[in-house]
Amino acid sequence: MSRFEIKGKVIAITGATSGIGLAAAKLFARKGAKVALIGRGADRVEKAVEEARAASNGTVEGFVLELKDAPQIGSTVDKIRGKFGDVDVLINNAAYAVAGLAEDCPVEKYKENFEVNFFAPLTFIQAVIPGMKKKKSGQIINISSGVGKRALPGFSSYCATKFALNGLTESLRLELAPWDIDVISISPGTVSTPFHKNVQFYGRWKVDIAAMNMRTPEKIAEFILSASRSRRREATVFGPGLIGYHINYWAPWLVDRLLAKKYPVS
């Protein structure tokens, strides 16, 4: 299988005003891609675009979008197409976490979490597939999580969205293979980004996420670029999540005990 060439490609990145998304925008632009930086809030997008351009000396354009506004996703893809042409690589990065015991968390919050973490990526994917099929080339990169394969207590909403995204990714990989379109899943582990500060806790259960070991967004951006170039089907950053996943395959009962101890429920 030949390597995927980034230079000159149109890369659309959601959740790109900070964290992994912004780091990826800088890196891909530096490598010669034409980057569509997508995020919430005109001021935040403008600031991120300026930062990405300064860091990369590359081609970066901003697109303001509220992911919960599904009809606007298609029009945003149309705007990107009008500016750069068809999207070659879609990086579904935007996500947030709802946390708390399942009995305490309102069902509406689960639905809102799914709107951003699952249905928005799906809508973006549906919008870019025709252009990729026309070229018989392209990549869909879904930023997932280890909790999309092994759930944690207190994060049932977020875990469920990532389980769903992983299922979509696996189906799409087979559906789009005849057009030579790669569908890649990335599990970055814990990363030092605003994501952890923005976790929405409900009810009596809480955990200190800030105490977890954090990687830098720049390190994860490099990991995404490597997975894209080598056309990996799946890539997980080495760490406790990857180790836990492999242990869970053989001894799920042991992981149950370890997680119950790490995330006590009372």
Buried (B, 14 or more C-beta within 10 A) or exposed (E): EEEBBBEEBBBBBBBBBBBBBBBBBBBBBBBBBBBBBBBBEEEBBBBBBEBBBEBBEBBBBBBBBEBEEBEBBEEBBEBBBEEBEBBBBBBBBBBBBBBBBBEBBEEEBBEBBBBBBBBBBBBBBEBBBEBBBEEEBBBBBBBBBBBBBBBBBBBBBBBBBBBBBBEBBBEBBEEBEEBBBBBBBBBBBBBBBEBBEEBBBBBEBEBEBEEEEBBBBBBBBBBBBEBBBEBBEBBBBEBBBBEBBEBBEEEEEEBEEBBEEEEEEE
